[in-house]
């Protein structure tokens, strides 16, 4: 998700060599990979679509180990793609690259609406109009379905069901009945969508508070533009009247905040059988527990369940993220804050 754009940005900013392994010409350059790559020991080598040449891992492992013995420990290779990296165990760091989020688009109100409708994939967000953006997203969905090693029709139906139930609790048995398959298959398909960074399973916050807690994860289709493409929502007017509108907004907010939060942050939600609930709980090392509620609209009102949940967890910080931009107090302990400002707060930690 956005990986090639990152690679090209890096290639423009540091001495580097970029190889697209989807290209036959670039694959031909690596007929003798050690000979070719040894010429560029002083540069960053970007290997895009690495899954096309998994045999390269053996060469890379030897070159990395050799470089380490000479004091060159980091910054030699940037590997992009879906190839399994276990062959480089102990020699690799992982960076998750998602679509644009609110800080990257410098989005205030008008652009935030565009980011919400179209999602953050660059070609979708930057399209000349909403129709072109939607067509691009539909093609993207089809390309994922064509490339999956599972039944495409079943995967599309599951993906669409998850979009309809955006932010709902995962019930694999219920989904399996609707898809006429097994719960194990549903779990495997969701694993696939999660591995592709297309779906997020937000785990419940589990605590020894003596409460009956909801223990199933919530499931979000991560990019709001993909949600809308799966549901056939072409524009803001249609979105405003669609049942998914609130949860679509919530999912976009959660993705933006998690992209802005410090790397070690643990994210979850809190819900009890009695109705106490917090949409997003962040455990930020050294910064305490953050309770974040998401409300679409310009006059956010907190329900009793949020206050009860805060009594249970006693978080260090309490916010409600809403559709406006003004920051103000909602009572003595809770602040109302816009999405852009909340992302800035987290990014500065």
C-alpha positions in Angstrom: 0.0 0.0 0.0 1.9 3.1 -1.2 5.2 1.2 -1.2 6.4 2.2 -4.7 5.7 5.9 -4.0 7.9 5.7 -0.9 10.6 3.9 -2.9 10.7 6.7 -5.5 10.7 9.4 -2.8 13.7 7.7 -1.2 15.4 7.3 -4.5 15.1 11.1 -5.1 16.5 12.0 -1.6 19.5 9.6 -1.1 22.1 7.9 -3.4 20.2 4.8 -4.5 19.4 2.3 -7.2 15.8 1.3 -7.8 14.9 -2.1 -9.4 11.3 -3.0 -10.2 11.3 -6.8 -10.3 8.0 -6.7 -12.2 10.1 -5.4 -15.1 11.9 -8.1 -17.2 14.7 -5.6 -17.9 15.4 -5.1 -14.2 15.2 -8.9 -13.5 17.7 -9.4 -16.3 20.2 -7.1 -14.5 20.2 -9.6 -11.6 21.1 -12.7 -13.7 24.3 -12.6 -11.6 22.9 -10.8 -8.5 26.1 -10.8 -6.5 28.1 -9.3 -9.4 25.5 -6.6 -10.0 24.7 -5.7 -6.4 28.4 -5.5 -5.4 28.8 -2.5 -7.6 26.4 -0.5 -5.5 27.7 -1.2 -1.9 27.9 2.6 -1.3 24.2 3.1 -2.3 20.8 2.1 -1.0 19.4 -0.6 -3.3 15.6 -0.6 -3.6 14.1 -4.0 -4.6 10.5 -3.5 -5.4 8.1 -6.5 -5.8 10.6 -8.8 -4.2 8.2 -11.7 -4.4 9.0 -12.0 -8.1 12.6 -13.2 -7.3 12.5 -14.9 -3.9 15.8 -16.7 -4.9 17.5 -13.4 -4.2 17.3 -13.8 -0.5 20.2 -16.3 -0.4 22.5 -13.7 -2.1 21.2 -10.9 0.1 21.8 -12.8 3.3 25.5 -13.4 2.4 26.0 -9.8 1.3 24.4 -8.4 4.4 26.6 -10.7 6.7 29.7 -9.8 4.7 28.9 -6.1 5.0 28.3 -6.3 8.7 31.8 -7.8 9.2 33.1 -4.6 7.5 31.0 -2.3 9.7 28.2 -1.7 7.2 25.2 -2.7 9.3 22.2 -0.8 8.1 20.7 1.1 5.1 21.9 -1.2 2.3 18.6 -2.7 1.0 15.0 -1.6 1.0 12.8 -4.6 0.2 9.3 -4.1 -0.9 6.6 -6.6 -1.8 4.8 -9.5 -0.2 7.7 -12.1 -0.1 8.2 -13.9 3.2 11.2 -12.4 5.0 12.1 -15.2 7.4 15.3 -15.9 5.4 16.6 -12.6 6.6 15.7 -13.2 10.3 17.8 -10.9 12.5 18.9 -8.9 9.5 15.8 -6.8 8.8 13.5 -4.2 10.2 9.9 -3.8 9.2 8.1 -0.6 8.3 4.4 -0.6 7.5 3.5 1.7 4.7 -0.1 2.6 4.4 -2.0 4.9 2.1 -2.1 8.7 2.7 -3.4 9.8 6.1 -4.6 13.1 7.3 -1.2 14.6 8.1 0.4 13.6 4.8 -2.3 15.3 2.8 -2.1 18.4 5.1 -5.9 18.0 5.2 -8.2 20.6 6.7 -11.9 20.4 6.1 -12.3 20.2 2.3 -9.3 17.8 1.8 -10.3 15.7 4.8 -13.7 15.2 3.1 -11.8 14.1 -0.1 -9.5 11.8 1.9 -12.6 10.3 3.6 -14.5 9.7 0.4 -11.7 8.6 -1.8 -9.3 7.0 0.7 -5.6 7.4 0.8 -4.2 5.5 -2.1 -2.3 8.2 -4.1 -3.9 7.6 -7.5 -7.4 7.5 -5.9 -6.9 10.6 -3.7 -5.3 12.6 -6.5 -7.7 11.6 -9.3 -9.2 14.5 -11.3 -12.7 13.8 -10.1 -14.7 11.4 -7.9 -15.7 9.2 -10.8 -12.2 8.6 -11.9 -11.2 7.9 -8.4 -13.9 5.3 -8.0 -13.0 3.5 -11.2 -9.4 3.3 -10.0 -10.4 1.8 -6.7 -12.7 -0.8 -8.4 -9.7 -1.8 -10.6 -7.5 -2.1 -7.5 -10.1 -4.3 -5.8 -10.2 -6.5 -8.9 -6.4 -6.8 -9.0 -6.3 -8.0 -5.4 -9.1 -10.5 -6.1 -7.3 -11.8 -9.2 -4.0 -12.2 -7.4 -5.4 -14.0 -4.3 -4.9 -17.7 -4.1 -8.4 -18.2 -2.8 -11.8 -18.2 -4.5 -12.2 -14.6 -5.8 -16.0 -14.5 -5.7 -16.0 -15.7 -2.0 -13.3 -13.3 -1.1 -15.1 -10.4 -2.7 -18.4 -11.2 -0.9 -16.6 -11.5 2.4 -14.8 -8.2 1.8 -18.1 -6.5 0.9 -19.8 -7.9 4.0 -17.0 -6.6 6.2 -17.5 -3.1 4.6 -21.2 -3.3 5.3 -20.4 -4.2 8.9 -17.5 -1.7 9.2 -16.2 -1.7 12.8 -18.4 -4.6 13.8 -17.5 -7.4 16.1 -16.0 -10.4 14.3 -18.3 -13.4 14.2 -16.7 -15.9 11.9 -19.5 -18.4 12.3 -22.2 -15.9 11.2 -20.1 -14.9 8.2 -19.5 -18.5 7.3 -23.2 -19.3 7.1 -23.8 -16.3 4.8 -20.9 -17.4 2.6 -21.7 -21.1 2.7 -18.2 -22.0 3.9 -16.6 -22.9 7.2 -15.6 -20.5 10.0 -12.0 -21.7 9.5 -12.1 -20.6 5.9 -13.5 -17.2 6.9 -10.7 -16.8 9.4 -8.1 -17.7 6.8 -9.6 -15.2 4.3 -9.6 -12.4 6.9 -6.0 -13.4 7.7 -5.1 -12.8 4.1 -6.8 -9.4 3.9 -5.1 -8.5 7.1 -1.7 -9.6 5.8 -2.3 -7.4 2.7 -3.0 -4.4 5.1 -6.5 -4.2 3.7 -8.3 -5.1 6.9 -7.6 -4.3 10.6 -8.7 -6.5 13.5 -8.8 -4.2 16.5 -8.4 -6.3 19.6 -10.4 -5.7 22.8 -8.7 -4.2 25.8 -8.7 -6.9 28.4 -8.4 -5.9 32.0 -8.9 -7.5 35.4 -11.6 -5.0 36.3 -14.2 -7.6 37.3 -16.3 -6.8 34.3 -17.9 -9.0 31.7 -15.9 -7.9 28.7 -16.5 -8.3 25.0 -13.6 -10.5 23.8 -14.1 -10.6 20.0 -12.1 -8.1 17.9 -13.7 -5.4 15.8 -13.0 -5.5 12.1 -12.4 -2.5 9.8 -11.7 -2.3 6.2 -8.7 0.0 6.6 -9.0 2.4 3.7 -12.3 4.3 3.6 -12.1 4.7 -0.2 -12.1 0.9 -0.5 -15.1 0.7 1.8 -17.0 3.1 -0.4 -15.9 1.3 -3.6 -17.0 -2.1 -2.3 -20.4 -0.6 -1.4 -20.9 1.4 -4.6 -20.8 4.8 -3.0 -19.7 7.3 -5.6 -19.8 10.7 -3.9 -20.4 12.6 -0.6 -24.1 13.0 -1.3 -24.6 9.2 -1.5 -22.3 8.6 1.5 -24.2 11.1 3.7 -27.4 9.0 3.3 -25.8 5.5 3.6 -26.0 3.5 6.8 -22.2 3.0 6.9 -21.5 6.7 7.1 -20.8 6.9 10.8 -18.6 3.8 10.9 -16.8 4.8 7.7 -15.8 8.0 9.4 -14.8 6.1 12.6 -12.6 3.8 10.6 -10.9 6.7 8.7 -10.2 8.5 12.0 -8.8 5.3 13.7 -6.4 4.7 10.7 -5.2 8.3 10.7 -4.6 8.3 14.5 -2.7 5.0 14.4 -0.6 6.3 11.6 0.3 9.3 13.7 0.9 7.6 17.0 4.4 6.6 18.2 5.6 3.2 16.9 5.3 1.2 20.2 1.7 2.2 20.7 -0.8 -0.6 21.5 -4.3 0.0 20.1 -7.5 -1.7 21.2 -11.2 -0.9 22.1 -13.0 -1.4 25.3 -16.6 -2.8 25.7 -18.5 -4.5 28.4 -21.7 -6.5 28.3 -23.3 -3.7 30.3 -22.7 -1.1 27.6 -19.5 0.7 28.7 -17.5 1.4 25.6 -14.5 3.4 24.3 -13.9 3.3 20.5 -10.1 3.5 20.7 -7.8 2.8 23.6 -4.1 3.7 23.1 -1.4 2.5 25.4 1.6 4.7 24.7 4.8 3.9 26.5 5.7 6.7 28.9 2.5 8.6 28.0 -0.1 6.5 29.7 -3.5 5.3 28.7 -5.6 7.4 26.1 -9.4 7.0 25.8 -10.5 8.3 22.4 -14.2 8.4 21.3 -15.0 9.1 17.6 -18.1 11.2 16.8 -19.1 12.4 13.3 -20.8 15.8 13.5 -20.1 19.3 14.8 -21.8 19.0 18.2 -20.3 15.8 19.8 -22.2 14.4 22.7 -20.7 11.6 24.9 -22.9 8.8 25.9 -23.1 7.3 29.4 -21.2 4.2 28.2 -18.0 6.3 27.5 -18.1 7.8 31.0 -18.6 4.4 32.6 -15.8 3.0 30.6 -13.5 5.8 31.7 -14.5 5.0 35.3 -13.5 1.4 34.7 -10.1 2.2 33.1 -9.2 5.6 34.6 -7.3 6.7 31.5 -4.7 9.5 31.7 -6.1 11.3 28.7 -9.7 11.6 27.4 -10.6 12.9 24.0 -13.6 12.9 21.6 -12.5 13.3 17.9 -15.3 15.0 15.9 -15.8 16.5 12.5 -15.0 20.1 13.5 -11.7 21.8 14.1 -12.2 23.8 17.3 -10.6 22.3 20.5 -12.6 22.7 23.7 -13.5 21.1 27.0 -16.4 18.7 27.3 -16.8 18.6 31.0 -13.8 18.6 33.4 -11.8 15.7 32.0 -12.7 15.3 28.3 -11.6 17.4 25.4 -13.3 17.7 22.0 -10.8 17.9 19.2 -10.6 17.8 15.4 -9.0 14.9 13.6 -6.1 17.0 12.2 -5.3 18.4 15.6 -5.5 15.0 17.4 -3.1 13.5 14.8 -0.7 16.4 15.5 -0.9 15.7 19.2 0.0 12.1 18.8 2.7 12.7 16.2 4.5 15.0 18.6 4.8 12.4 21.4 
